[in-house]
C-alpha cells in the first residue's frame, strides 16, 4: 500500500473536492501508484492566511516550547522511518536502505534545530552616553514559502521546516509532485508532535503557477528554494521584484581531484559508492573526475571494479544497490551525455546504453578521455555517468575545476598537507572535502557560491535567512 496523499492547510488534511489530480509513478515499474491533489488558487490563499494568522502566536512562543516540538518530531521520525522509507522507494526509486538512511539522519536535523533555536542571541552595544542603552535583537522574518526537490524528498523538506519553525517563522511548502509521500508524512509528524495549526502548510500543483502566486503575495517575507540553477534564478528574480529575502541551494557540478600521493584505491572505492548513491541524483555528487597521470591506471582499475559490482534494480529488492532514475527523461538525458562525449573522442569503459524493459533505469557508466568541451563536463549530469580526465599540473587542474559557473561541493584526495591546503584554498566552492565525504550534516553549513546559490542550511548559520536584525536605541 502506498501513502494516502493530501494537502495540509491550517491543520487539516485535504484530499478530495473539485480539483486537478496528478498521477504518481513508480520509476522502477512505470506503474501508477497514487493520485496527488493540486491546490486551488483559493486554497493557496487559505494557506497564506493561515500562516499569517499562526505567525502572530508562534513568533511569541518560548524557544523552549519550540524545542520540545522539534525534539518530538525527531522521535516520530525514528519511529516511522520504515514506512516512510518504503514510500520514498516507491515514488522516487532509491534503494530501500538508502531511503531509510535519508529518513533516520533527518531526525538529527530536528534535534540540532531544537537546540540551536534556544541560542538565537542578541547583543548589547556600549553607548556613547551614559543615559543611552543600545541593544540588537534578532526576530523571525515572518511567513516563509519553500520549494523542495524530488531527489531527497524527506531531507530537503525537513531542513526548511525545522529552520523556519525553529526561528519562529511559519511556512507554506510546496514539495515535489513526483515524489510527494515524504512531505505528507512530515506534515503528519509535525501535527502529531503538537505544532499549532497554520504554522506548517503543504500545497501541491503546477510549480510555475504555485511559485508565482505564493511569492507575489504581500504576506510572504522569505523564499527558500532547492533545485536547478535556471529555476532558482527565475524564483530569485521574482522574489527580488517584490523585495523578498531568499535562500537558494542550487545545482552543482562537483570536481574531484585525485593526486598521485593519495590512497588511490581507497579514493576510487569511496568515490564509486558516493557517485552512484541515489543513482547519482545528488547536487553534491562527484561529477567531474580529474585524476593525476601517475595515479590514473590504479584509480581506473579500482573504480571500474567498484562500479561493476553494483546491482541495479527495483529499490524494494534487498539485492539492489542502485535503483532507477526518478524519471524516464533523466535516463534519456544520460544517453545524450554519453553520445555527445563519444562523438567528441571520449572512450566508453562500461555502461553507456539504455536498457530495455520497464522502468527508468540507466547503468553505472564510465567515460575516459573526456574533453573539457563535452556537455557532461559543462552541464550537471545528475545521474550515474562518471566522466574521467587526466591532469599533471596542479594549477592547471584548478583552473579547469573552477572554469564553470557552479560552486557547490568539491573533493580532493591527497597525502600531502601542503597540497590539501593549497587546493582547498583555491577551489571556488562552498564546500571542500579532503580525503572523505563530510558534508550535509546537521551541524555543518550546506551551501554554494557563484551560480550554486545564496545562503546556507545547517550549522550555526542555519537561522540566518529566517531572522531579521533590529537595532534599538533608548535614551532615559
N, C-alpha and C positions, 0 to 999 in steps of 0.2 A: 504494500500500500504506500502510495506517495502522499506527501503532506497536503493538507487542506489549505488552499491559498486564499488570501483575502487582503483587503485594505485594512488599515488600522488608523482610525481618526477619532480623536477625543476620547480615547479609552474604549472604543467599540470596534470589533472586527466585522467587516462588511464584505460579503461575498456574493450577494445576489442583486437583483434590480435590473432596470433597463440601462444597459451599458455595453461597451465593447469588451469582448473577451479575447485572450490570446492563448494559443496552444503552447504548452511547454514540451520540449522534445528531449528524449534521452539520446545523447550524441553517440552512444555505443551501439544503439539498435535502430535509431531513426523513428522509434515509436512515440506517439503522443501519450504523455503520462499525466498531464494536468491542464487545467484551464485557469488562466490568471485574469482577474477582473481589472479593468482600467478605471481610473478615477474620472468622473465627470468634472467639468470646469467648476461647477457648484461645490463639489466635494473638495477640490483643491482650495477653494476659498474657505470652506469649513475647517480644513486642516490648518490653514494660516491663522484663522481667527482663534481656533483652539490653542495653538501655540502661543499666540499673543496673550490670550487670557491667562494661560497657565504660567507664563513668564512672570507675571506680577507677583505670584506667590512663590514660585520656585527660586527666583533670584534672592529672596529673603530667607530661604531655608538654610538652616545651620549646615556648615560643611560637614559636621559630624553626622547629621541625618543623611546627607547625600552620600557620604562614605558608606554608611550602613547599607543603603540600597545597592550601591555598586559591589559591595562585598557579597551581598546575597545573589546578585547577578552572577558573580564568579562561581558560587556554589551550584547554582542551577545549570550553568554551562557545563560543568563537570558531570552533573547528574544526568543530563540529557544528551551527552556527546554522541552516544552510539546511534540514536535515532536521527539526530541532526546530520551526522556524517553520512549515513546511508542515503538520505535525501539529496545531499550535495553530490554524491556519486551518481545518483540517478539523473539529476538535471544538469550537472556540469561535466561529469565524466571522469574526474580524477580517481585513482585507486582508493579504496575504502580506507586503507591505513593512512594515506596522505590526508584524506578528508577529516579523519578523526584527529590527526595531529594538528591540523588547522584549528579545529574547534577547541581542543584542550589548551593550546597555547594562548587562545584568546581569553581564557579565564585570568591569565596574568595581566592582560591589558586592563581588565576591570579592576583588579586588585591594585595595580600601580596607580591608576587614576583615583581610586578611592583614597589612597594615601596622599598623593600629590595635591589633590583638591583641598586638603587640610593645610596646605603650605602655600597658599596664594597670599603673599605678603605685600604690604605697602611699605612706606618708609617715612621718616621724619627728616626734613631738610633744615639744618640750623639756619635761623633767620638772621637778618642784618640788624634787627632792632629787638630789644627785649620784650616788647609788647606784641610781637607778631609770632604766630605759630604757622608753620608750613608743613603740610603733610601730602603724601601721594597715596592714593588708593587705586586698586585695580578692581574693576567691576565687569560683570558679564555684558557682552556686547548686545545681546537681545535674541530675537528669533533668528535661527540659522536654517539654511537649506543645504542638503548634502546629496551628492550623486555618487554612487559606488558601482564598481565593475563586477564582471562575472567570474574572473579568474580565481579570486579568493573571496567568495561572496560573504562568508561569515566574518573573516578577518577584517576586510576593508570597511564593512559596515560598523562593526563594533568599535573600531578605532575612533570613528567620527562620533558615534553615540556617547561613548564614555568621556571623550574630551569636551564635547559641548555640554552635556548634562553635568559633568563634574565641575565645570566652570560656572554653573548656574544659569546656562542658556537653555532654551527649548529648541526643538528640532523637528523639521519636516524632511524626511529622507525618501528619495527615490532610488531603489535598488535596481539590480539587473533583471530585466524581464525574462531573459533566457535562463536564469538560474535563481529563482526567487525564494525557494524554500527556506534558505538560511536566514533571510531578513525577516520573514514571517515568524520564524522560530525565535528570533531575537525580540520581536515585539511581545510575544507571549512571555518570554523570560522577564523582560523589564516590567510587564504588568504584574506578573506573579511575585516579583521582588518588591512590589509596593510603590512603583513610580506613579505619581499622580496623573490622572487623565489630562491629555493635552500636551504633556511635556515631550512626548515622542509620538510622531505621526508617520505612517508609512503609506505612500501612494505609488501607483503604477500607471504607465501609459506610454504614449509615443514620446521618446526622450526629448526631441526638439520642442514639442508643444508644452510638455511639463516644465522644462527648464525656462523657457521664455515667460511663462505665466508666473512661476514662483519668483524668479529673480527680479522681475519688474515690479513685484508687489512692494508698496511702501512699508509693509510690515517687516520685511526681511532686512536684516542688517549684516549678514555674513553668508558667504557662499563657499562651500568646500567641495572639491571635485577630485576624484581619482580616475584616470583614464588616459585616452590618447592625447597627443600634443595638439592636433588640429581642433578637436572638440574643446579641449581646455582653453585654447586661445579664443574660441568663439564665446565661451561662457565668461572668461575674464573680461572680454570686450563688452559684453552685455552688462556685467556687474559694474565695470568702470563707468559705463554711461549713466548708471544710477548711483555712483559713488558708494558701492558696496565693497566691504572688505572681502578679500579672497584668500584661500589657501589652495594650492594646486599641486598634486602629486601626479606628474605626467610620465610619459613614456621615456625609455632609455635605450641605449644600445651599448651594453656594458663591455668595455675592453678587458681582456685578460692578457697579462704579460707574464710569460714563463721564462725565467732566466736560466742560464746554463748551470748556475750553482744551486738551484733549487733541488728539493727532493722530488725529482721529476715524476717518478712513477706514482708517488702518493698524490701529487698535484693532479695528474691525469685521472686518477680514480675518483677523487672528490669532485673534480670539475665535471666528469661524466654524470655523476649522481645528481649534482645540482643543476646541470644544464637540462636534464630530462625530467626534473621534478615538475609535476603538473604539465607534462608533455611540452616543457619549455615555455609555457604561457605565464611568464612572470616578468614584471617590468624590471626586476633586478637580476634576471637570469644572465649568466655569462653568455655573450652573443657574438663577440669578435675575438678570435684567438690569435695571439701573436706569440710564436714560440721561437726561442733563440736557435740558431743553426746547430749549435753544439748539443742542444737538448732535444732536437726535433725527432730523431728516429726513436729514442727511448719514449718520448711522450706519445708518439703515434701508436706504438705497439701497445702501451698500457691503455690509452684512451679507446682505441678500437676494440680491444678485448672487453673493456668495461661496458661499452655500448652494445656490443654483440651479445652480452649475457642478459640483456633486458628482455622481459616477457611483455609483449604488447597485447592488450585485450580489454575486455569489459572490466571496469573497475570493481565490480562485485565479485569477480573471480579471485580467490585468495592467491592464485599464482601470478596474477598480473602485477607488474612493477611499473608499467606506463600505460595510461589509458588513452582514450581518443582525444582529439582536439575538440573544443567546445562547439564548433560549428563546421559545417561542410565547407563553407567558404574559406576557413582557415587552412584546411587541407589543400584546397586549390591554390591558395597563396604560397604554401610551401613548395609546391611543384613549380610555380612561377619563379621563385627564388632560385631553385636548383637549375632549371632550364636556362635562366639568364647567366648564372655563373659558368655553366658548362659552355655556353656559347662564347664566353669571354676567355676561355682557356683553362678553367679550373678542371680538376680531376675528381671523379666520384669514387670514394673509397668504400662506402657502404650505404645502403638505403637508396633514397632518391627516386622512388616510384610510388605512385598512388596504388594502394592495394585494391583488389576487387572485393565485392561484398558490401553488406550494410555497415553503417557507422562512419564517423568522421575520423578515421584512423590515418596516421602517417608514420612511417617507420623512423627510428633514430637514423640520422643521416650525417655523414662526414664529407666535407668538400675540402680539398687541399689545393694549394697554389692559387688561391682566390685573389684576384686583383682588387686593388682598393676602389676601383670604379664599378665593381659588380654591385647590383642593387642590394644584395644581402649584407654588404659591408657599409651601406649607406642608410638603409631603412631597417627599422627594428623588425626582426623576423617573427618573434613571438611564437616560436614553435621549436620542434626538436631537430633543427638543422644547424650544424656547427661548421662555420667556415674557418679554415685554419691557414695562416700565412706565416712565413718565416721573417726573422729580423736578426741583425747582428750589431746594431748600434743603438744605444740607449736613448740618446736624444732624438734620433730619427723615429724610433717606435713611439716615443712620447708625442711627437708631432702627429703621427698617424692616429694615435689613440685620442688626441684632443681635436682632431680635424672636423668632427661632426658638431652640430648644434646641441647635441644631447649632453647631459652631465649628471646622471643619477648614480649608479653604482659602478665600481671598478674593482679589479682584482689583480694582485701581483704575487708571484711566487719566487722567492729568492732566499739564499742562505746568507746574504750579505746585509748587515745592518746599514751600511753606507748606501747601498742600492735602494733598500727599502725606504730610507728617509728621503733620498733624492727623488725617487719616483712618486712617493705618496705626496710630497710637497708640490709636485709639478703636474700631477693629474688633475684635470678640470672636472671634478666630480663631487657630488655632495657626500659620498660615502666611499671609503677606500678599505678594502680587505687585504690583509697581508698574511699569506700562508694559511688562510682558513676562511670560513664564511661566518661572520659575526655581526650581521646587521638584522634589522627588523625586529629587535627585541623590545619588550615593553619599556625598558629603562633607557633605550638609546633613540636618538632622533633619526627619523627617516625622511629624507627629502633630497631634492636635487638642485642643480644650478643650471644656468642657461635655459634652454627650452624645456628642461625636465621639471620645472616647477618653481613654486613660490611657497616658502614656509616649510615647517617640519611637523611630523606627527610622532608622538612618543617622546620619552625622555623628559627632562625638566623644561624643555621648550614646548611641551605638548599643548599648554593652555594659551600660549602667546596669541594665537589667532582668534581666540574666543573672549579676550579681555580687552577693555579699553582703560587707558590711564587717565585718572582725574587728579589734577593738582588743586589743593585747597589752601588758600592763604587767608588767615584770620587775624585781625587786629583786635586787641582787648581794650 
